[in-house]
Amino acid sequence: MAFDVSKFKPKSADELFDGLVSVVKDVALEQWTQIKGEMTYHFKFIAEKTAEVAAKLAGGIIDDKEADATLHLLEVNLNSALKQFAFMAYVTAQKILSAVFNLLKSAIRNLTGVKLLF
């Protein structure tokens, strides 16, 4: 994180806003790295298999029905990966929510000494 949440004492709404933006950015970037890695794996697999199908089709090793079936399986594979991506986006949203309210709770505690129970 860009700053120490345990010592965060914003003096204004603008400082609090900047802290919130920083927390959201940090969480989103961390999650994006994970999502990008997963999606890169799937897209590389699809690209490699499609190139393989194209070469086999051009070389007469497989016919158009086999090529079509393989591409359909790749479509099913990508659909599954996109469902995983949707879940990862949900996890990201939950982590952002937690980070934001942890920062708010810490800011209130650091400014007032009161530990809220949310």
C-alpha positions as CSV (number, residue, x, y, z in Angstrom):
1,M,0.0,0.0,0.0
2,A,1.2,3.5,-0.7
3,F,0.9,4.5,3.0
4,D,0.6,3.0,6.4
5,V,-3.2,2.5,7.1
6,S,-2.5,2.0,10.8
7,K,-1.2,5.6,11.0
8,F,-3.5,7.2,8.4
9,K,-5.0,10.4,9.9
10,P,-6.6,12.4,7.1
11,K,-6.9,16.1,7.8
12,S,-9.6,16.7,5.2
13,A,-12.1,15.0,3.0
14,D,-9.7,15.5,0.1
15,E,-6.9,13.6,2.0
16,L,-9.4,10.8,2.8
17,F,-10.4,10.7,-0.8
18,D,-6.8,10.4,-1.9
19,G,-6.3,7.5,0.6
20,L,-9.4,5.8,-0.7
21,V,-8.2,6.1,-4.3
22,S,-4.8,4.8,-3.4
23,V,-6.3,1.7,-1.6
24,V,-8.6,1.0,-4.5
25,K,-5.7,1.4,-7.0
26,D,-3.5,-1.0,-5.1
27,V,-6.1,-3.7,-4.7
28,A,-7.2,-3.4,-8.4
29,L,-3.7,-3.6,-9.7
30,E,-2.9,-6.6,-7.6
31,Q,-6.0,-8.3,-8.8
32,W,-5.4,-7.3,-12.4
33,T,-2.1,-9.0,-12.3
34,Q,-3.7,-12.2,-11.3
35,I,-6.6,-11.9,-13.9
36,K,-4.1,-11.0,-16.6
37,G,-2.0,-14.1,-15.9
38,E,-5.1,-16.3,-16.1
39,M,-6.4,-14.8,-19.2
40,T,-3.0,-14.8,-20.9
41,Y,-2.7,-18.5,-20.3
42,H,-6.1,-19.1,-21.9
43,F,-5.6,-16.8,-24.9
44,K,-2.1,-18.3,-25.6
45,F,-3.6,-21.8,-25.5
46,I,-6.4,-20.8,-28.0
47,A,-3.9,-19.0,-30.3
48,E,-1.6,-22.1,-30.3
49,K,-4.4,-24.5,-31.0
50,T,-5.9,-22.3,-33.7
51,A,-2.6,-22.0,-35.5
52,E,-2.2,-25.8,-35.2
53,V,-5.7,-26.3,-36.7
54,A,-5.1,-23.9,-39.5
55,A,-1.8,-25.6,-40.4
56,K,-3.4,-29.1,-40.3
57,L,-6.4,-27.9,-42.4
58,A,-4.1,-26.2,-44.9
59,G,-2.0,-29.4,-45.1
60,G,-5.0,-31.6,-45.6
61,I,-4.3,-33.5,-42.4
62,I,-7.8,-32.7,-41.1
63,D,-11.0,-31.7,-42.9
64,D,-13.2,-28.7,-42.3
65,K,-15.5,-30.7,-39.9
66,E,-12.6,-31.6,-37.7
67,A,-11.4,-28.0,-37.8
68,D,-14.9,-26.7,-37.0
69,A,-15.2,-29.1,-34.1
70,T,-11.9,-28.1,-32.6
71,L,-12.7,-24.4,-32.8
72,H,-16.0,-25.1,-31.2
73,L,-14.2,-26.8,-28.3
74,L,-11.9,-23.8,-28.0
75,E,-15.0,-21.6,-27.8
76,V,-16.3,-23.8,-25.0
77,N,-12.9,-23.5,-23.3
78,L,-12.9,-19.7,-23.6
79,N,-16.5,-19.5,-22.4
80,S,-15.4,-21.3,-19.2
81,A,-12.4,-19.0,-18.8
82,L,-14.7,-16.0,-19.1
83,K,-16.9,-17.3,-16.4
84,Q,-13.8,-17.7,-14.2
85,F,-12.9,-14.1,-15.1
86,A,-16.4,-12.9,-14.0
87,F,-15.8,-14.6,-10.7
88,M,-12.4,-13.0,-10.4
89,A,-13.9,-9.6,-11.0
90,Y,-16.4,-10.3,-8.2
91,V,-13.6,-11.2,-5.9
92,T,-11.8,-8.0,-6.9
93,A,-14.9,-6.0,-6.0
94,Q,-15.2,-7.6,-2.6
95,K,-11.5,-7.0,-1.9
96,I,-11.9,-3.3,-2.8
97,L,-14.9,-3.0,-0.6
98,S,-13.0,-4.5,2.3
99,A,-10.0,-2.3,1.7
100,V,-12.0,0.8,1.5
101,F,-13.9,0.2,4.8
102,N,-10.7,-1.0,6.6
103,L,-9.2,2.4,5.6
104,L,-12.3,4.3,6.8
105,K,-12.3,2.3,10.1
106,S,-8.6,3.0,10.6
107,A,-9.0,6.7,9.8
108,I,-11.8,7.1,12.3
109,R,-9.9,5.1,15.0
110,N,-6.7,7.1,14.3
111,L,-8.6,10.5,14.5
112,T,-10.9,9.8,17.4
113,G,-9.5,6.7,19.3
114,V,-12.9,5.0,18.8
115,K,-12.9,1.5,17.4
116,L,-16.0,1.0,15.4
117,L,-17.3,-2.5,15.0
118,F,-18.1,-2.5,11.3
